[in-house]
Amino acid sequence: MGAEKLLEIGIETARELYPGHQFAVIPQVSDGGNYHNHILICAVSAESGKRISSTHDERSRVNRATD
């Protein structure tokens, strides 16, 4: 898998999990060959003005979706 595909997966994931929120995706490949993305999400939606609540349930939802 290349960096472009990794970036594409990160963008799809961010859009699916947080529609209407601005985000940044930083793909990373470690020296050991570990491919992963760092995804930063703006907590307040540009569309609705609603804020993401950082609860245990929300973190669990994200973990399930990204494992």
VOBA-1610 file (N, C-alpha, C; in pm, whole numbers, padded with zeros to 5 digits, always signed):
BEGIN
Met+00086-00118+00000Met+00000+00000+00000Met+00090+00123+00000Gly+00055+00218-00084Gly+00131+00342-00092Gly+00068+00452-00008Ala+00140+00562+00003Ala+00092+00676+00082Ala-00037+00734+00026Glu-00052+00733-00107Glu-00174+00788-00167Glu-00297+00707-00129Lys-00286+00575-00132Lys-00398+00488-00093Lys-00427+00505+00055Leu-00324+00513+00136Leu-00340+00533+00280Leu-00414+00664+00307Leu-00376+00770+00235Leu-00443+00899+00250Leu-00590+00888+00209Glu-00617+00820+00099Glu-00755+00801+00051Glu-00841+00731+00157Ile-00787+00628+00218Ile-00859+00555+00324Ile-00886+00648+00442Gly-00789+00729+00480Gly-00807+00822+00592Gly-00914+00926+00564Ile-00917+00978+00442Ile-01018+01077+00405Ile-01157+01015+00406Glu-01171+00896+00350Glu-01300+00827+00352Glu-01348+00803+00495Thr-01256+00761+00581Thr-01290+00734+00720Thr-01337+00861+00791Ala-01264+00971+00774Ala-01300+01097+00838Ala-01437+01146+00790Arg-01461+01138+00660Arg-01590+01182+00606Arg-01705+01097+00657Glu-01681+00966+00668Glu-01785+00874+00715Glu-01816+00897+00863Leu-01713+00914+00944Leu-01734+00928+01088Leu-01787+01065+01127Tyr-01741+01170+01059Tyr-01776+01306+01099Tyr-01816+01393+00979Pro-01929+01361+00916Pro-01973+01443+00803Pro-01999+01588+00848Gly-01958+01681+00765Gly-01979+01823+00796Gly-01870+01885+00880His-01772+01806+00924His-01661+01858+01004His-01538+01873+00916Gln-01459+01976+00944Gln-01332+01991+00875Gln-01233+01892+00937Phe-01139+01845+00856Phe-01042+01748+00907Phe-00911+01757+00831Ala-00808+01699+00889Ala-00679+01683+00823Ala-00637+01538+00842Val-00580+01479+00739Val-00533+01341+00744Val-00384+01341+00712Ile-00306+01279+00800Ile-00162+01269+00781Ile-00125+01121+00776Pro-00096+01068+00656Pro-00056+00927+00646Pro+00088+00911+00694Gln+00116+00798+00760Gln+00251+00775+00810Gln+00288+00628+00793Val+00411+00606+00749Val+00467+00472+00740Val+00591+00473+00826Ser+00591+00393+00933Ser+00705+00389+01022Ser+00818+00307+00960Asp+00936+00316+01019Asp+01051+00240+00970Asp+01025+00090+00970Gly+00941+00044+01061Gly+00908-00098+01069Gly+00799-00141+00972Gly+00751-00048+00888Gly+00649-00081+00789Gly+00508-00072+00842Asn+00487-00005+00954Asn+00354+00013+01012Asn+00284+00129+00941Tyr+00179+00098+00865Tyr+00102+00198+00793Tyr-00013+00245+00881His-00026+00376+00898His-00139+00428+00973His-00161+00575+00939Asn-00279+00625+00976Asn-00314+00765+00955Asn-00331+00835+01088His-00295+00961+01090His-00331+01050+01200His-00444+01136+01144Ile-00559+01134+01210Ile-00674+01210+01163Ile-00711+01313+01269Leu-00709+01439+01229Leu-00746+01550+01317Leu-00882+01601+01272Ile-00975+01611+01364Ile-01111+01654+01334Ile-01139+01785+01408Cys-01194+01882+01337Cys-01240+02004+01403Cys-01362+01968+01487Ala-01360+01999+01614Ala-01466+01956+01705Ala-01602+02018+01674Val-01603+02135+01611Val-01729+02203+01582Val-01757+02194+01432Ser-01876+02146+01399Ser-01916+02131+01259Ser-01931+02267+01193Ala-01871+02281+01076Ala-01885+02405+00999Ala-02027+02421+00947Glu-02098+02310+00930Glu-02234+02314+00875Glu-02340+02340+00982Ser-02333+02264+01092Ser-02439+02273+01192Ser-02402+02355+01315Gly-02273+02375+01338Gly-02229+02446+01458Gly-02228+02357+01581Lys-02263+02228+01564Lys-02265+02136+01678Lys-02124+02084+01706Arg-02099+02060+01833Arg-01968+02014+01878Arg-01969+01863+01899Ile-01856+01798+01865Ile-01840+01656+01894Ile-01820+01639+02044Ser-01892+01548+02102Ser-01878+01520+02244Ser-01776+01408+02262Ser-01672+01433+02338Ser-01567+01334+02359Ser-01602+01245+02478Thr-01698+01157+02455Thr-01741+01066+02560Thr-01681+00928+02536His-01693+00843+02634His-01646+00706+02621His-01716+00636+02504Asp-01846+00658+02492Asp-01922+00597+02382Asp-01872+00644+02246Glu-01842+00772+02234Glu-01792+00826+02107Glu-01655+00768+02073Arg-01567+00759+02171Arg-01434+00701+02147Arg-01446+00554+02109Ser-01538+00483+02172Ser-01562+00342+02138Ser-01612+00328+01995Arg-01702+00417+01953Arg-01755+00415+01817Arg-01642+00434+01716Val-01554+00528+01742Val-01443+00554+01651Val-01348+00433+01649Asn-01318+00379+01765Asn-01229+00263+01771Asn-01285+00145+01692Arg-01414+00120+01706Arg-01475+00010+01631Arg-01467+00034+01481Ala-01487+00157+01439Ala-01489+00190+01297Ala-01349+00187+01235Thr-01247+00205+01315Thr-01112+00217+01259Thr-01022+00097+01286Asp-01070-00001+01355Asp-00987-00120+01380Asp-00982-00211+01261
//
